C-alpha cells in the first residue's frame, strides 16, 4: 500500500501545476483545463483520506463522482460562454476580452 504522504505530495504537486496553469495562461481553454486538474487533485485527496482513515471507501468515491459531475457541468457551461464570446469578439485570449469595459 502506498503511504499517505506520497499521495498527498502527488496531489499537492498536481494542484500546484493546475494553479500555475490557471494563473499563467492567456488562453481560456487552457485555464479551464487547469481548473479541471485542480479539481482532480482534490479528488485524489478525498479518496486517499477515505482510504487512510478506514472509513467506508464508497463515501469518498461518491463525493469524487459528484465533483467530477460538477466539473463536467461547469466545463460545459464555460465552453458555451467561450463559444459565445468567440462568436462576438473572434478571440478567446483573456487579455483581449473586455466585455465589461464600455
Secondary structure, DSSP 8 states (H G I E B T S, - for coil): ---HHHHHHHHHHHHHHHHHHHHH--BHHHHHHHHHHHHHHHHHHHHHHHHHHTS-HHHHHHHHHHHHHHHHHHHHHHHHHHHHHHHHHS--BGGG--TT--
